[in-house]
Amino acid sequence: MSEHGCAYFLADAHLGQGSPESNRARERDLLAFFDRVGAERATLFVNGDLFDFWFEYRHAIPKRFVRVLMAMGELRRAGVPVTYIGGNHDFWIGNFLARELDVTFTDEPLPLSLQGRRIFLAHGDGLGPGDFGYKLLKRVLRNSVAKTLFRWVHPDVGIPIAGGTSHLSRHHGPRPSRSDEDLERMLGKPWFDHGYDAVVLAHYHRAVHRHSAAGDFVILGDWIERRTVARLEGGRFSLFEFEGR
């Protein structure tokens, strides 16, 4: 991956959640942001939960928000690197992104060496101490057997059911009432101790950027209320709100 130019990180648009008007606004602003990424020939990292639910059948995918998918494909055709890290709502992505759009996909934390930084990039669900019930559920749901069983449910039935219950996987982890300093200690320090100098997470729908001697601790916020994006340029992180068109 190129060490030059800049890189953008976004997460938690949760397309499919909320009113039609809210979804149209998020989709419109995402497309405008992808235009910016393409114009700058930047690198893009989507750090999970772009969709409120995603499941790929062998011969079908959810048909909503196809324009967002195609925009990522257009970025790739223009030579822009795009990497997608699955979150707790869209980890059931199969090979569609890689096969049809040439987007790199992983549902595991991703170590990066970028612009002279050693970055630990992860969606963030299931990290930190405690929450053992969710951690067990996460292992069960990501098992290949669970995927195979779900494929036996017709898409017109399975997708609405799963979408309707997606709220059950929201905000697992340290309670939102914890301070930014506590979150850095619980979620960032273990990775700083492993030699990383930046930790970039999502999932908590809370924008955090703490810079210390250990490095940068970033939580990306979300794309529902504030369109929060992180930018890495010249080895320096910044966190800002994208203003749309």
C-alpha positions as CSV (number, residue, x, y, z in Angstrom):
1,M,0.0,0.0,0.0
2,S,1.3,3.4,-0.9
3,E,3.1,5.5,1.7
4,H,2.3,8.7,-0.2
5,G,-0.9,10.8,-0.3
6,C,-3.5,10.6,2.5
7,A,-5.8,8.0,3.9
8,Y,-9.4,8.3,5.2
9,F,-11.2,6.2,7.8
10,L,-14.9,6.1,8.3
11,A,-17.4,3.7,9.9
12,D,-20.9,3.2,11.3
13,A,-23.1,4.7,8.6
14,H,-25.7,1.9,9.3
15,L,-27.4,2.2,6.0
16,G,-30.8,0.6,6.5
17,Q,-31.3,1.9,10.0
18,G,-33.8,4.7,10.6
19,S,-36.2,6.7,8.4
20,P,-36.0,6.7,4.6
21,E,-35.1,10.4,4.7
22,S,-32.2,9.7,7.0
23,N,-30.9,6.9,4.9
24,R,-31.1,9.0,1.7
25,A,-29.2,11.8,3.4
26,R,-26.5,9.4,4.6
27,E,-26.2,7.8,1.2
28,R,-26.0,11.2,-0.6
29,D,-23.2,12.3,1.7
30,L,-21.3,9.1,1.4
31,L,-21.4,9.4,-2.3
32,A,-20.1,12.9,-2.1
33,F,-17.3,11.8,0.3
34,F,-16.3,9.0,-2.1
35,D,-16.1,11.6,-4.8
36,R,-13.6,13.6,-2.6
37,V,-11.6,10.4,-1.9
38,G,-11.4,9.8,-5.6
39,A,-10.5,13.4,-6.5
40,E,-7.6,13.3,-4.0
41,R,-6.6,9.8,-5.0
42,A,-6.5,8.9,-1.4
43,T,-6.7,5.5,0.4
44,L,-10.0,4.5,1.9
45,F,-10.6,2.3,4.9
46,V,-14.3,1.5,5.8
47,N,-14.1,0.3,9.4
48,G,-17.3,-1.6,9.7
49,D,-21.1,-1.2,9.8
50,L,-21.5,0.7,6.6
51,F,-24.7,-1.3,6.4
52,D,-27.0,-2.0,9.3
53,F,-27.2,-5.6,8.0
54,W,-25.5,-7.5,5.3
55,F,-25.7,-11.1,4.3
56,E,-24.6,-12.7,1.0
57,Y,-26.4,-15.7,-0.4
58,R,-24.7,-17.6,-3.1
59,H,-26.8,-15.9,-5.8
60,A,-28.2,-12.8,-4.0
61,I,-27.2,-9.8,-2.1
62,P,-29.3,-7.1,-0.3
63,K,-30.4,-4.8,-3.1
64,R,-30.6,-1.5,-1.2
65,F,-27.8,1.1,-1.4
66,V,-26.3,-0.4,-4.5
67,R,-25.1,3.0,-5.5
68,V,-22.8,3.0,-2.5
69,L,-21.4,-0.4,-3.5
70,M,-20.9,0.7,-7.0
71,A,-19.1,3.9,-5.9
72,M,-16.6,1.8,-4.0
73,G,-16.1,-0.2,-7.2
74,E,-15.6,3.0,-9.2
75,L,-12.9,4.1,-6.7
76,R,-11.1,0.8,-7.3
77,R,-11.4,1.1,-11.1
78,A,-9.7,4.6,-10.7
79,G,-6.9,2.9,-8.8
80,V,-7.9,4.1,-5.3
81,P,-7.1,1.4,-2.6
82,V,-10.3,0.5,-0.7
83,T,-10.3,-1.8,2.3
84,Y,-13.4,-2.9,4.2
85,I,-13.3,-4.2,7.8
86,G,-16.4,-6.0,8.8
87,G,-18.2,-4.7,11.9
88,N,-20.8,-6.4,14.2
89,H,-23.6,-5.7,11.7
90,D,-21.9,-6.5,8.3
91,F,-19.4,-9.3,9.1
92,W,-21.4,-11.7,6.9
93,I,-19.9,-10.3,3.8
94,G,-18.7,-13.0,1.4
95,N,-16.6,-12.7,-1.7
96,F,-18.9,-10.1,-3.5
97,L,-16.7,-7.1,-2.6
98,A,-13.5,-8.8,-3.7
99,R,-14.9,-10.6,-6.8
100,E,-17.2,-7.9,-8.2
101,L,-15.7,-4.6,-6.8
102,D,-12.0,-5.5,-6.2
103,V,-12.4,-4.2,-2.6
104,T,-10.2,-5.8,0.0
105,F,-12.3,-7.3,2.8
106,T,-11.5,-8.8,6.2
107,D,-13.6,-9.4,9.3
108,E,-10.6,-9.5,11.6
109,P,-8.5,-6.6,13.1
110,L,-6.0,-5.3,10.6
111,P,-2.4,-4.3,11.4
112,L,-1.2,-1.5,9.1
113,S,2.1,0.1,8.3
114,L,1.2,3.4,6.7
115,Q,3.0,6.7,6.4
116,G,5.6,5.6,8.9
117,R,2.9,4.6,11.5
118,R,2.2,1.2,13.0
119,I,-1.6,1.2,13.2
120,F,-4.0,-1.3,14.8
121,L,-7.3,-1.0,12.9
122,A,-10.4,-2.8,14.1
123,H,-14.1,-2.2,14.3
124,G,-14.0,-2.5,18.1
125,D,-16.8,-4.8,19.1
126,G,-15.7,-7.5,21.6
127,L,-12.4,-5.7,22.5
128,G,-11.6,-4.9,26.0
129,P,-12.4,-6.8,29.2
130,G,-15.6,-8.5,30.1
131,D,-18.7,-8.9,27.9
132,F,-18.1,-12.6,27.7
133,G,-21.6,-13.4,26.5
134,Y,-21.3,-11.2,23.5
135,K,-17.8,-12.5,22.7
136,L,-19.2,-16.1,22.7
137,L,-22.2,-15.0,20.5
138,K,-19.7,-13.3,18.1
139,R,-17.8,-16.6,17.7
140,V,-21.0,-18.5,17.1
141,L,-22.4,-16.1,14.5
142,R,-19.2,-15.9,12.6
143,N,-18.9,-19.7,12.4
144,S,-19.3,-21.2,8.9
145,V,-22.1,-23.5,10.1
146,A,-24.2,-20.4,11.1
147,K,-23.7,-18.9,7.7
148,T,-24.7,-22.2,6.0
149,L,-27.8,-22.5,8.1
150,F,-28.9,-19.0,7.4
151,R,-28.6,-19.5,3.7
152,W,-31.5,-22.0,3.9
153,V,-33.8,-19.1,4.8
154,H,-35.2,-17.4,1.7
155,P,-33.7,-13.8,1.3
156,D,-37.2,-12.2,1.4
157,V,-37.7,-13.7,4.8
158,G,-34.1,-13.9,6.2
159,I,-33.0,-10.3,5.4
160,P,-36.0,-8.5,7.0
161,I,-35.8,-10.7,10.1
162,A,-32.1,-10.1,10.6
163,G,-32.4,-6.4,9.8
164,G,-35.2,-6.1,12.4
165,T,-33.1,-7.7,15.1
166,S,-29.8,-6.0,14.3
167,H,-30.2,-3.7,17.3
168,L,-29.3,-6.6,19.6
169,S,-25.7,-6.3,18.6
170,R,-25.3,-2.5,19.1
171,H,-22.8,-1.0,21.5
172,H,-21.4,-4.1,23.1
173,G,-18.2,-3.3,25.1
174,P,-17.3,-0.6,27.7
175,R,-20.2,1.5,28.7
176,P,-20.7,4.8,26.8
177,S,-20.5,6.6,30.2
178,R,-16.8,5.9,30.5
179,S,-14.4,8.8,29.9
180,D,-12.3,9.1,26.8
181,E,-9.2,8.5,29.0
182,D,-10.8,5.2,30.3
183,L,-11.5,4.0,26.8
184,E,-8.0,4.7,25.8
185,R,-6.7,2.8,28.8
186,M,-9.0,-0.2,28.2
187,L,-9.0,-0.4,24.3
188,G,-5.8,1.4,23.3
189,K,-3.1,0.7,25.8
190,P,-3.0,-3.1,25.2
191,W,-2.1,-2.4,21.5
192,F,0.3,0.4,22.3
193,D,2.1,-2.1,24.6
194,H,2.3,-4.4,21.6
195,G,4.3,-1.8,19.6
196,Y,1.6,0.0,17.7
197,D,1.7,3.8,17.7
198,A,-1.9,4.3,16.6
199,V,-5.2,2.5,17.4
200,V,-8.2,3.3,15.2
201,L,-11.6,1.9,16.3
202,A,-15.3,2.4,15.5
203,H,-18.4,0.8,17.0
204,Y,-19.0,3.3,19.9
205,H,-20.6,6.1,17.8
206,R,-18.4,8.5,19.7
207,A,-15.7,10.7,18.2
208,V,-12.5,10.5,20.2
209,H,-9.0,11.6,19.3
210,R,-6.4,11.4,22.0
211,H,-2.7,12.0,21.3
212,S,-0.1,11.0,23.9
213,A,3.5,9.9,24.0
214,A,2.3,6.3,23.2
215,G,0.6,7.4,20.0
216,D,-2.9,8.3,18.6
217,F,-6.0,6.7,20.0
218,V,-9.0,7.3,17.6
219,I,-12.6,6.3,17.7
220,L,-14.3,7.3,14.5
221,G,-17.7,8.4,15.7
222,D,-20.4,7.6,13.1
223,W,-22.0,8.7,9.9
224,I,-25.5,9.0,11.4
225,E,-25.5,12.3,13.3
226,R,-22.2,14.0,12.4
227,R,-20.5,12.3,9.4
228,T,-17.2,12.0,11.3
229,V,-14.1,11.0,9.4
230,A,-10.4,10.5,10.3
231,R,-7.7,11.6,8.0
232,L,-4.0,10.5,8.0
233,E,-1.6,12.7,6.1
234,G,2.1,13.0,6.5
235,G,1.9,10.5,9.4
236,R,-0.5,12.8,11.4
237,F,-4.1,12.0,12.3
238,S,-7.0,14.4,12.3
239,L,-10.7,13.9,13.0
240,F,-13.3,16.1,11.3
241,E,-16.9,16.3,10.2
242,F,-17.5,15.9,6.5
243,E,-20.0,18.6,5.4
244,G,-21.4,16.9,2.3
245,R,-22.2,18.6,-0.9
